[in-house]
Structure formats: C-alpha cells, structure tokens
Amino acid sequence: MNRQFQSSPGGRPLRGLFVSGTGTDVGKTVALAALLRACLKAGVRVRPVKPVQTGVSGPDDARGDAAVYAAAVAGLGNAVAPATLRRFVMPASPHLAAGREGVHLDVESLRAAVLRHWEGDEDAQGLLLEGAGGLHVPLNDSEDMLDLMESLGLPVLLVGGNYLGGINHLLLSVEAVAARGLTLAGVILSDTQPVAREDEDTLAIRKDNEALLRRRLDERGAQLVLLPFEPDLHSEPRASLAWQALADVCAPLVETVRRACDPCAGEEAAARIEDMQERDRQSLWHPYTSATEPLPVFVMARSRRNRLALADGRELVDGMSSWWTAVHGYNHPRLTAALRRQAGRMPHVMFGGITHEPAVLLAERLLDLLPEGLDRVFFADSGSVAVEVALKMALQYQQGMGRKEKSRFLTPRGGYHGDTLGAMSVCDPVTGMHTLFRGVLAQQIFMERPSCRFDASFDPSCLDDARRAFEEHGHEIAAVILEPVVQGAGGMWFYHPAYLRGLAELCREHGALLIFDEIATGFGRTGKMFALEHAGVAPDILCCGKALTGGIMTLAATVCSQRVAEGICHGGQVFMHGPTFMGNPLACSVALASLDLLAGGAWQRQVAALESSLRTGLSPCADMPGVADVRVLGGIGVVETEQPVNMAALQAFFVQRGVWIRPFNRLIYLMPPYVSHAEDIARLCDAVRAAVMEKKI
Ligand SMILES: *Cc1c(COP(=O)(O)O)cnc(C)c1O
C-alpha cells in the first residue's frame, strides 16, 4: 500500500492545526504549550508534533522543548512531549541543519512522515503540528515550510511577537497563508518581553499592534488572542499557576481546535457536500450531461501534484490531467507564482491597440518551439475558438488568393476539434452529433480515419480515401484539418505518422492548406513536444491550447505561416476575429512559466517513464474478455472496450479505489500528469485492470 496516501479507503483524514511562528523567537513554543494545556483541560486530545526540529541530538535532549511542554501540562496526567519526526543537531534552519548531516529534506517525505504518525496514533483526535521559524523557512533549495503546510491543508494558527515590527511580520504571514488557499484559524500575539509600566512607547506600540491586527483579522473571520508575558513559567512553585494563566488566555482558541479535530466534522462535512451537490443539481449544467437527469458529480476541494482531494478529505490519484491540461501536476509553485505576480501587475487589458510583455514573449517562445515556417501567433481563449480562428484563416486566405470556390474543409472521420459550430462541423459526424444540428452545420467533406496503426508498418493504401476525396472535391477544399498522430476525444486512436507526409503532399498538389490541431497533443504528451515531430511535417496553420498554461488558465493559440498571413492581408484586408479576452496577461504569464518548466527538459524522461509504466500496467488487459484493444503512446494509455461503459458506475468504482479516471463511450484512458510517480501509475493501472476483471465495464 502506498503509505503516502492520506486516506486509503478506511483511513481517517488528517485533523488538527498547523501552528507556525512569523519568525524565530516569537514565543511559539510557549504559546503552543499553553494552548495544549487549555485543550487537554477541555478534554480535546491533541498531540503536538514537530515535523522537523533542529538543534537537538535526541528525544531527551534538554535543548528540545520537551521540558517546556512537561511544565505546561504538569498535573494533567498526560505525557505529551512533542513527537519530533526529523531531528538535526545544528541549531539552524532545517535546510542547513539537515544538509550538515547529508540529509535532503523534502515536502513529500515529511508529509508522508506526518501522515504515518497520524495513522499510528489512533488515540489522538488531532495534531498540533509545529513549524520551525517562519513560513518561508527553507526545507531545501526549492521548498519551504509553507509548501509542507500547503501539502497538508490544515487550518493555520500563526504566532507573532508583539513588538515593533511584529505587525509587519504578522501581516506578511497572514497574506502568505491566504495566498496558498489555507484557512487562517487564528493568531496569537505574544508579549515576548516584560515591559515597564512607565515605558509608554512600548505600551502604545503593543496596543496599536493589537488594535490594527484585530481589525484586519475580523475581516478574515480569524481569532486573535493576546498572550501576556509570564515571568514565572520556569520558577517553581508558581510555574503551574503561570501556565494555567496562559492556558486561560488561550481558552477562546480551544473551540477552534476542537472543530479542527472533530470526527463529527465528518458528518457535518458530509451534509455540506450533499447540500453542495443538490445546489449544483439545481443551478448548474455539466459537460455533456442532462440538466434534468444529471450524472452524479464529486465535490473537489483541493489539488496538488498528481492528487485531487475530495471535499470529504479522500485523496485521489489523478489519471486525467484535467483533460490533457495539468501536465506539471496541480498547483505547481512556479505557475501559481507567475499568476500571482501578473495579478499584482495587470490581470487583464484589452488587446485592441495595446500589447504587453507576456503576450510578446509567449508568441516568441511558441514560434521557437514550433517548426520553421510557422511565423505568426493569434491568441484565442479556448481550443474551440482557436479552431474557429484556424478555419476562418483558411477561408480568408483562399478568398484573398482569389479562390472563392475553396470554401469547404476535408477532415478524417474520428476527429474532434471542439464544440462551437464551426469546430463541430469538422468533428466526426457520428460522435459529433451532426444529425442534431443538420441544416445549421456547414457540410464538410469526410474521409476515412487513418487506418494504419502507429505501431504497425506503414501501408500507403491508407491514403487512398484522401486521394479519392481530393479527386472529387479538390476544387472546393480550402484546407484539411486533423489532429496529427493522435485522434483524441474522437476515439483515442494513434495512427502512423507517414500518413501526414502523404496528406501534406496531397494538400500541396491541390492548393489546400494543412491545419494541425495540436490542442490535445501539444507540449509533450505523445513523447514529442508536438506530435507533428513524429512525422517531420509542418502545417500551414496550427492550433494549440489545453496544456499551454500547464492547466491553470484557459488559453489557446492559432499559429500560421507568413504565406497564410500575407494571403489574408494583401490588398489592405484584415483578419476578422478578436476575442474580448484575447492575449489575457494572466494566462500568457502562466503559459510562459509552463514553457519554462518544459524547457528544463525533464518532461522527456517523465513521459518516457509514463509510457513504460502504462504499457506494463495496461497490457494485461489486452487478453481479458470485453476488451477490444489496448494501446499506449507517450503519456496516453487506452483500454478500448467492446461495449460502451457505464460511466457513472465506473467512475464511482474508481473513486472508491482512490483514483480519478473518467471513461467515456468505449474508452477507459489514462493521461496522468508528467510528474506522477511510477507507483501512482501502477495504482491507476491496477484500478483499470480491476474494473475490467470485475466486469465493471
Ligand atoms: C479539447 C480539444 C479542442 C477544444 O478545446 P476547448 O478548449 O475545449 O474548446 C479542440 N481540439 C482538440 C484536438 C481537443 O482535444
């Protein structure tokens, strides 16, 4: 079993609070010990846990905080020395102290250690996890304590010092917590030093800190507790009275802790989830569903890496990359940072008569990635719109060239290009529901789907139908549009790249443009940056989208050759398209960050690893009853069944097994985030095999 998994079926979701200081020496240990006393007195069984402690040699090291806690809870009959999960001798940041001992700390393993500890302590109602120093205390070169907090998702209690400058540290920390989507449960403002009655300035600063903070926290619905300086914590016999005094001050926070630890919160949460689902049914419409008899939906609350957390705390291994988009996994820090940075500068501005750096840089970067001969980028806000733009470009080009009769499109069956009217007209006429829109959809020309498999030797006769179509309709074909190598939503079919070379030849012969729809295949999914690289063919127009922003924002692009641009624009003509949110700076900035990540090159190794794990995991299905075909290419694994699957039942089965897989029609397919570990891919494949074996299909 994968021990990193937060809630394997039957496991209980992690409960408690994460307590972080705004820096070192802000009185966090005392505050936490006092809160612990208050909780235990009120019968809330919380356990203090330090994921990392530095400056100690062993559990009984007197330099540790054990003595403070022991004093704080003296007389309560509970032994509550904080559990330290990782310990290092050097009194420094975890990053430095661990490095000194040749240890590399990382969020993934610390999180696993926390969850293991939690699973092993059946008696605890919740954990009080304690950070080290402030939020941005580094764990390694790229991860901070805040990343660990984000990965655990618990509400946060901040402890800050009540002194000059303390308000700044607190407000920065409050903002950082909010930016990670974490709930701020409360703030303890702690007097770390005694103050003389006549020191009016210090008194005024403390008072003002409190007042200002209270106003700011009220807006956020977070509690504020003022912890006074207690001189007697270490001097028997008054220590226990002093600790009790501090615990009393913390009493208002006990309710917060209780709520964060309450197993009944599970029932409350279940009611909230049901309520959300019901309201969804009342007011929403989901993709490809009935409004009056909708399919069930799952309420999702958080995401990270290749995991999705349901609102009930269950965590699922993602097998879909949210429809081809989240190639780097969810919440990638570089992507969310790019989004925040641009949001602070200029979230959006119209693109008519205005340009901006994110759009210019992104266009240049895209052109660098694409083959020679693609020269100009038109940004659209979704894949379907990018396809509309491509079709319009082709039509305007042919008009510009004085070939008005070239006004139809040739496309293979089994394609998918989007859901708007123009895009729909070139989708597969059966699965694209053309009968529903007969009379409205433009009548396009269809040819057979490229029949030669990707992994078979090329059979030139698979181009015969294309040749026939050109002979019959060549004079009226403005362009051929197709998905290179992988037909996605129309059937997850992988065909031989040589088909594209033959088709490009036919287009040239008949004066038709070639449009590649790389919206699904672009950015590494098939093992090449773009699927066209399998064939070595450059189209006249290319659409990309989906993974362009790494799954964070909607953005697509239509890229064309200079020849096409000139054909459209000669004689003072203009291209007639302009989406309101064209070139949205947020989306462009995130896309740039995503391309930066791809430029690192790790995706090639990752996709190759995905391919081999998918092959290993899915190929046993090939011989099972009910399975028509199994195929794998790059980061795409497909089990094609003989009969259409029961989507709702199968999806529920998968969720039960801790994976997120959304099959459709006769296809159970996987396209996990590139960053997924092999054991997670195995888990996804296990679930698919189980579904087939247990005849859930
Ligand atoms: C998803 C997809 C589209 C449509 O993109 P949207 O962003 O959903 O409009 C077009 N073409 C292909 C190949 C796709 O996979």
The ligand as a Tripos MOL2 file, in Angstrom:
@<TRIPOS>MOLECULE
LIG
   15    15     1     0     0
SMALL
NO_CHARGES

@<TRIPOS>ATOM
      1 C1        -10.1990   19.8010  -26.4240 C.3       1 LIG1
      2 C2         -9.9490   19.9420  -27.8410 C.ar      1 LIG1
      3 C3        -10.4750   21.0210  -28.5560 C.ar      1 LIG1
      4 C4        -11.3890   22.0550  -27.9400 C.3       1 LIG1
      5 O1        -10.7570   22.7990  -26.9600 O.3       1 LIG1
      6 P1        -11.6380   23.5840  -25.8720 P.3       1 LIG1
      7 O2        -10.6320   24.3450  -25.0920 O.co2     1 LIG1
      8 O3        -12.3560   22.5440  -25.0970 O.co2     1 LIG1
      9 O4        -12.5730   24.4580  -26.6210 O.co2     1 LIG1
     10 C5        -10.1730   21.1090  -29.9030 C.ar      1 LIG1
     11 N1         -9.3830   20.1870  -30.4880 N.ar      1 LIG1
     12 C6         -8.8580   19.1480  -29.8160 C.ar      1 LIG1
     13 C7         -7.9790   18.1770  -30.5240 C.3       1 LIG1
     14 C8         -9.1360   18.9800  -28.4770 C.ar      1 LIG1
     15 O5         -8.6410   17.9280  -27.8170 O.3       1 LIG1
@<TRIPOS>BOND
     1     1     2 1
     2     2     3 ar
     3     2    14 ar
     4     3     4 1
     5     3    10 ar
     6     4     5 1
     7     5     6 1
     8     6     7 2
     9     6     8 1
    10     6     9 1
    11    10    11 ar
    12    11    12 ar
    13    12    13 1
    14    12    14 ar
    15    14    15 1
@<TRIPOS>SUBSTRUCTURE
     1 LIG1         1 GROUP 0 **** ****
